[in-house]
Amino acid sequence: MKLSDKIKQLRNSANLTQPELAQAAGIEQSYLSKLENDKGSPSFEVISKLAAALNTDAMAIIEALDAIYVKENLAHIPEIAAKATEIRIAKKQKEKSGFIKAAVMIVFGLAFVLLGSAKTVFSEYTYEYYSKGVLKKGESLHQFSKGLNFDIDKSAKQYEQRRINNKSRIDERLILINEYKGQEFIENIPEGRRIYRLENKTDSTHHYNDFIVVLGMVLLISGGFMMSYVYKYKD
């Protein structure tokens, strides 16, 4: 929009005639007519007087004009040149911020897609680990094993004694976790330690990894659109 069009628009919105606006602004009606017909180059003082008469601000009028028009027709006015520089710097900062935000969205989007696809955040399986009882300090990991075990039983009689002693110590635990800890793992507890052995593996019904992939795709697409938008409208 040109300055002439903006002045005419504001005057019509205020229901003022050219003579009325010229009188309110303290300028000649003939000069106002030239301005509205794009035949004059006003000073910042004149623009300020017109703005005051129209109950607005001079810079508000300038900011509503086409940037190329301001650069080609009003940049010689010191106040407008300074404002144009300020606006240009702010726009550059906004563009830079937009590029950074878009880049962050793309990076996180790609990371989410890769993590979700690799299923490294949420396991697709539920693992059942079983522990038969608590092992005392110094006891073998095979203390609760069934049958004769020559690692700890030197004879059938010793095995029978172990079996009888274990009856009163049975304290079964079954835990369900989404993390694979191998065929067996040891957990230290105040009473001693437990050895958990893998009993079963089942498919999980959750879709967390799918959600992460979808979220990643949304971030990738949004970041791409933002990047192209900022690039398209940058100076």
C-alpha positions in Angstrom: 0.0 0.0 0.0 1.2 3.5 -0.8 1.2 6.5 1.5 -1.4 8.2 -0.6 -3.8 5.2 -0.4 -3.2 4.9 3.4 -4.0 8.6 4.1 -7.2 8.4 1.9 -8.2 5.2 3.7 -7.8 6.6 7.2 -9.6 9.9 6.2 -12.6 8.0 4.8 -12.7 5.8 7.9 -12.8 8.9 10.1 -15.6 10.4 7.9 -13.5 13.5 7.1 -13.4 15.5 3.9 -10.1 16.7 2.5 -10.7 20.3 3.8 -11.6 19.0 7.3 -8.5 16.8 7.5 -6.2 19.5 6.1 -7.5 22.0 8.7 -7.1 19.5 11.6 -3.5 18.8 10.5 -2.7 22.4 9.8 -1.7 22.0 6.2 -3.1 23.3 2.9 -6.0 21.3 1.4 -4.2 21.5 -2.0 -1.1 19.9 -0.5 -3.3 17.1 1.0 -4.9 16.6 -2.4 -1.4 16.1 -3.9 -0.5 13.6 -1.2 -3.6 11.6 -1.8 -2.9 11.5 -5.5 0.7 10.4 -4.9 2.1 13.6 -6.3 4.0 14.8 -3.2 6.8 13.7 -0.9 5.9 14.8 2.6 8.3 15.4 5.5 8.0 13.3 8.7 6.6 16.4 10.4 3.6 16.5 7.9 3.0 12.7 8.3 3.0 13.2 12.1 0.5 16.0 11.8 -1.8 13.9 9.6 -1.4 11.0 12.0 -2.4 13.1 15.0 -5.4 14.5 13.2 -6.5 10.9 12.4 -5.9 9.7 16.0 -3.0 7.4 15.0 0.8 7.3 15.1 3.1 8.3 12.2 5.1 5.1 12.5 1.9 3.1 12.5 1.1 4.6 9.1 4.6 3.9 7.8 4.5 0.3 9.1 1.3 -0.3 7.2 2.9 0.6 3.9 4.5 -1.8 1.4 8.2 -2.3 2.3 9.4 -1.8 -1.2 7.4 1.4 -1.5 8.9 2.8 1.7 12.4 1.9 0.6 12.0 3.6 -2.8 10.0 6.6 -1.9 10.4 7.5 1.8 13.8 6.2 2.8 15.3 9.6 2.4 13.4 10.8 5.5 15.8 10.3 8.5 13.1 9.2 10.9 11.7 6.7 8.5 15.2 5.4 7.4 16.0 4.8 11.1 12.7 2.9 11.6 13.2 0.9 8.4 16.6 -0.1 9.7 15.1 -1.1 13.0 12.4 -3.2 11.3 15.0 -4.8 9.0 17.1 -5.9 11.9 14.1 -7.2 13.8 13.1 -9.1 10.7 16.5 -10.6 10.3 16.5 -11.7 14.0 13.0 -13.3 13.4 14.3 -15.1 10.3 17.3 -16.4 12.3 15.0 -17.5 15.1 12.7 -19.2 12.6 15.6 -21.1 11.0 16.9 -22.3 14.4 13.4 -23.5 15.5 12.9 -25.3 12.2 16.3 -26.9 12.4 15.7 -28.1 16.0 12.3 -29.5 15.0 13.9 -31.4 12.1 16.7 -32.8 14.2 14.4 -33.9 17.0 11.9 -35.3 14.4 14.6 -37.4 12.8 15.8 -38.6 16.2 12.3 -39.6 17.2 11.7 -41.5 13.9 15.0 -43.4 14.3 14.4 -44.1 18.0 10.8 -45.3 17.4 11.8 -47.4 14.4 14.7 -49.0 16.3 12.4 -49.6 19.3 15.2 -48.5 21.7 13.0 -46.4 23.9 10.2 -48.8 24.6 10.6 -52.6 24.2 8.0 -54.5 22.1 8.2 -57.4 24.6 7.3 -58.1 28.2 9.8 -60.4 30.0 8.9 -62.6 32.9 11.7 -63.3 35.4 11.3 -65.8 38.3 13.2 -66.1 41.6 12.6 -69.0 43.9 14.1 -67.6 47.1 16.7 -65.4 48.8 20.3 -66.6 48.7 22.3 -66.1 51.8 25.8 -64.7 51.7 28.3 -67.2 50.3 25.6 -69.6 49.0 25.8 -70.9 45.4 23.5 -69.6 42.7 22.3 -73.1 42.4 21.0 -73.3 46.0 17.4 -73.7 44.8 18.1 -75.8 41.8 16.1 -79.1 41.4 17.8 -82.4 41.4 21.3 -83.5 42.3 23.8 -80.8 41.4 27.5 -81.8 41.8 28.5 -78.2 42.0 27.1 -78.0 45.5 26.0 -81.6 46.3 28.8 -84.0 47.1 26.3 -86.8 47.6 22.7 -87.8 47.3 22.3 -87.4 51.1 23.6 -83.9 51.0 21.2 -83.1 48.2 18.3 -84.4 50.2 19.3 -82.3 53.2 19.5 -79.2 50.9 16.0 -80.0 49.5 14.5 -80.3 53.0 16.2 -77.0 54.2 15.0 -75.2 51.1 11.3 -76.0 51.7 11.1 -73.5 54.6 13.0 -70.9 52.5 10.9 -70.8 49.4 9.9 -67.2 48.7 8.9 -67.0 45.1 8.9 -63.8 43.1 7.7 -63.2 39.6 8.4 -59.8 37.9 7.3 -58.5 34.6 9.5 -55.9 32.9 10.0 -54.5 29.4 13.8 -54.6 29.6 15.7 -57.7 28.6 18.3 -58.5 31.3 19.7 -61.7 29.8 18.8 -65.2 30.7 19.4 -64.5 34.3 20.4 -61.6 36.5 21.2 -61.1 40.2 19.5 -58.5 42.5 21.2 -57.6 45.8 18.8 -57.1 48.7 19.3 -56.5 52.4 18.7 -60.1 53.2 21.2 -61.4 50.7 20.5 -61.7 46.9 18.1 -63.1 44.5 18.8 -64.7 41.1 16.1 -64.1 38.5 15.9 -66.4 35.5 13.9 -65.7 32.3 10.7 -67.7 32.2 8.8 -66.3 29.3 8.7 -63.5 26.7 5.5 -62.1 25.4 4.5 -59.4 22.9 3.5 -56.1 24.4 0.2 -54.5 23.4 1.3 -50.9 23.7 2.1 -48.7 20.7 4.5 -46.2 22.3 7.1 -46.7 19.6 4.5 -46.0 16.9 3.6 -42.8 18.7 7.2 -41.7 18.8 7.5 -42.4 15.0 4.4 -40.4 14.3 5.5 -37.5 16.6 8.9 -37.5 14.8 7.2 -37.3 11.4 5.0 -34.4 12.6 8.1 -32.6 13.8 10.0 -33.3 10.5 7.1 -32.1 8.3 6.4 -29.0 10.5 10.1 -28.1 10.6 10.4 -28.6 6.8 7.4 -26.3 6.2 8.7 -23.7 8.6 12.2 -23.8 7.0 10.7 -23.3 3.5 8.4 -20.5 4.7 11.2 -18.6 6.3 13.4 -19.1 3.3 10.7 -18.0 0.9 9.9 -14.7 2.7 13.4 -13.8 3.8 15.0 -10.6 2.4 
